[in-house]
Amino acid sequence: MSAVPSITLNDGNTIPQLGFGVFQIEPEDTAEAVSEAIEVGYRHVDTAEMYGNEREVGQGIRASGIDRDDVFVTSKLDNGLHEPDDARGAFEGTLSDLGFDYVDLFLIHWPLPTLYDGDFVSTWKALEEFHNDGRARSIGVSNFQIEHLERLAAETETVPAVNQIEVHPYLTNDAVREYGQEHGIATEAWSPIAQGAVLEDAVITEIAENIGKTPAQVVLRWHIQRGDIVFPKSVTPSRMRENFQLFDFELEPGDMDEISALDQGAGGRTGPHPETFARVPA
Ligand SMILES: NC(=O)c1ccc[n+]([C@@H]2O[C@H](COP(=O)([O-])OP(=O)(O)OC[C@H]3O[C@@H](n4cnc5c(N)ncnc54)[C@H](OP(=O)(O)O)[C@@H]3O)[C@@H](O)[C@H]2O)c1
């Protein structure tokens, strides 16, 4: 099995193209899952303040015995904390919960254009501070639409290193991805297997059978060949291993096209729409 490729971000830092997501892993299960993932070979973990398991992500990394510098750790600012002072406090909380003095990547989790008078620009400027003082080696956004990215470009100094958006065969999200490609913003594809919803699709199961791989491997490989960064979540060790075995085969262009043709546009979205999502923790 060949090594996980790295993607070079617009700030010169590199990120492993395949990582491990921890959304919806209970805090009490997270340290073990993260240690297991590191044992399998993952060197990139994607968490968030909203997931409530940053502390346990840090514990799992320490328990694995790996050097902090050898694992790429991402976290994200929670929705209730967009005011710059709140963001500063929240970022300190993230570092303290993880038990690290820096994160590799820190993101604004949602743009929340209907909250805070639509002002995610001052939130972004707070993230620029964390980047400038070295505590966030890279900074980026999540769930930003093209108009949100255009506002950051017009009103701030730093182009986000990544935009983490929902992408899978039922929502290829190509317009936002293409904006990213044109402006040096790497796309991270969240819910890469649509939380399992794409795995029984006849197009995918047929390709999987033909090439002797599993449906999850086919879909994750499709993302890799499109150039996106992925971090499938699983608490099941056999699936963690399965999802890591993506680099000893390649999909034919025809198979890539057939999977891309499964796109359902907006109807394929499984998560909330970034234009309207406004949930703030109680
Ligand atoms: N920025 C955002 O707004 C946002 C939103 C959603 C997700 N994310 C990030 O993206 C990561 C991945 O997305 P996700 O967790 O929503 O969904 P996902 O990775 O697409 O799917 C996870 C689900 O698929 C199952 N699964 C995993 N591998 C499998 C396999 N090989 N075969 C069959 N089933 C498999 C898992 O079950 P088991 O765990 O039971 O094995 C789990 O139920 C998250 O963990 C998080 O880091 C970000």
The ligand as an SDF file (V2000), in Angstrom:
LIG
                    3D

 48 52  0  0  0  0  0  0  0  0999 V2000
  -17.7510   21.0250    8.3640 N   0  0  0  0  0  0  0  0  0  0  0  0
  -18.9110   20.4510    8.5140 C   0  0  0  0  0  0  0  0  0  0  0  0
  -19.9620   21.1370    8.5890 O   0  0  0  0  0  0  0  0  0  0  0  0
  -19.0030   18.9710    8.5950 C   0  0  0  0  0  0  0  0  0  0  0  0
  -20.2530   18.3140    8.5560 C   0  0  0  0  0  0  0  0  0  0  0  0
  -20.2650   16.9290    8.6120 C   0  0  0  0  0  0  0  0  0  0  0  0
  -19.0680   16.2130    8.6950 C   0  0  0  0  0  0  0  0  0  0  0  0
  -17.8680   16.8760    8.7720 N   0  0  0  0  0  0  0  0  0  0  0  0
  -16.5830   16.1530    8.8870 C   0  0  0  0  0  0  0  0  0  0  0  0
  -16.5300   15.1270    7.9000 O   0  0  0  0  0  0  0  0  0  0  0  0
  -16.3020   13.8700    8.5540 C   0  0  0  0  0  0  0  0  0  0  0  0
  -16.9320   12.7370    7.7840 C   0  0  0  0  0  0  0  0  0  0  0  0
  -18.3230   12.9670    7.5900 O   0  0  0  0  0  0  0  0  0  0  0  0
  -19.4800   12.1890    8.3810 P   0  0  0  0  0  0  0  0  0  0  0  0
  -18.9460   11.6910    9.6540 O   0  0  0  0  0  0  0  0  0  0  0  0
  -20.6710   13.0640    8.4120 O   0  0  0  0  0  0  0  0  0  0  0  0
  -19.8770   10.9990    7.4100 O   0  0  0  0  0  0  0  0  0  0  0  0
  -19.1280    9.9020    6.5080 P   0  0  0  0  0  0  0  0  0  0  0  0
  -17.6980    9.8190    6.8140 O   0  0  0  0  0  0  0  0  0  0  0  0
  -19.5720   10.1610    5.0940 O   0  0  0  0  0  0  0  0  0  0  0  0
  -19.8720    8.5640    6.9840 O   0  0  0  0  0  0  0  0  0  0  0  0
  -19.7820    8.0690    8.2930 C   0  0  0  0  0  0  0  0  0  0  0  0
  -20.7910    6.9290    8.4580 C   0  0  0  0  0  0  0  0  0  0  0  0
  -20.5060    5.8850    7.5220 O   0  0  0  0  0  0  0  0  0  0  0  0
  -20.2090    4.6770    8.2110 C   0  0  0  0  0  0  0  0  0  0  0  0
  -19.0530    4.0880    7.5150 N   0  0  0  0  0  0  0  0  0  0  0  0
  -17.7760    4.5390    7.5450 C   0  0  0  0  0  0  0  0  0  0  0  0
  -16.9920    3.7710    6.7650 N   0  0  0  0  0  0  0  0  0  0  0  0
  -17.7790    2.8230    6.2400 C   0  0  0  0  0  0  0  0  0  0  0  0
  -17.5420    1.7220    5.3670 C   0  0  0  0  0  0  0  0  0  0  0  0
  -16.3190    1.4740    4.8960 N   0  0  0  0  0  0  0  0  0  0  0  0
  -18.5950    0.9330    5.0110 N   0  0  0  0  0  0  0  0  0  0  0  0
  -19.8330    1.1940    5.4800 C   0  0  0  0  0  0  0  0  0  0  0  0
  -20.1210    2.2180    6.3130 N   0  0  0  0  0  0  0  0  0  0  0  0
  -19.1020    3.0220    6.6970 C   0  0  0  0  0  0  0  0  0  0  0  0
  -19.9040    5.0510    9.6360 C   0  0  0  0  0  0  0  0  0  0  0  0
  -20.3140    4.0220   10.5210 O   0  0  0  0  0  0  0  0  0  0  0  0
  -19.4900    3.5060   11.8130 P   0  0  0  0  0  0  0  0  0  0  0  0
  -18.8560    4.6910   12.4740 O   0  0  0  0  0  0  0  0  0  0  0  0
  -20.5710    2.8800   12.6510 O   0  0  0  0  0  0  0  0  0  0  0  0
  -18.4920    2.5030   11.3270 O   0  0  0  0  0  0  0  0  0  0  0  0
  -20.7720    6.2970    9.8180 C   0  0  0  0  0  0  0  0  0  0  0  0
  -22.1040    5.9210   10.1070 O   0  0  0  0  0  0  0  0  0  0  0  0
  -16.9090   14.1030    9.9510 C   0  0  0  0  0  0  0  0  0  0  0  0
  -16.5350   13.1040   10.8740 O   0  0  0  0  0  0  0  0  0  0  0  0
  -16.3980   15.4770   10.2430 C   0  0  0  0  0  0  0  0  0  0  0  0
  -15.0390   15.4300   10.6180 O   0  0  0  0  0  0  0  0  0  0  0  0
  -17.8220   18.2420    8.7160 C   0  0  0  0  0  0  0  0  0  0  0  0
  1  2  1  0
  2  3  2  0
  2  4  1  0
  4  5  1  0
  4 48  2  0
  5  6  2  0
  6  7  1  0
  7  8  2  0
  8  9  1  0
  8 48  1  0
  9 10  1  0
  9 46  1  0
 10 11  1  0
 11 12  1  0
 11 44  1  0
 12 13  1  0
 13 14  1  0
 14 15  2  0
 14 16  1  0
 14 17  1  0
 17 18  1  0
 18 19  2  0
 18 20  1  0
 18 21  1  0
 21 22  1  0
 22 23  1  0
 23 24  1  0
 23 42  1  0
 24 25  1  0
 25 26  1  0
 25 36  1  0
 26 27  1  0
 26 35  1  0
 27 28  2  0
 28 29  1  0
 29 30  1  0
 29 35  2  0
 30 31  1  0
 30 32  2  0
 32 33  1  0
 33 34  2  0
 34 35  1  0
 36 37  1  0
 36 42  1  0
 37 38  1  0
 38 39  2  0
 38 40  1  0
 38 41  1  0
 42 43  1  0
 44 45  1  0
 44 46  1  0
 46 47  1  0
M  CHG  2   8   1  16  -1
M  END
$$$$
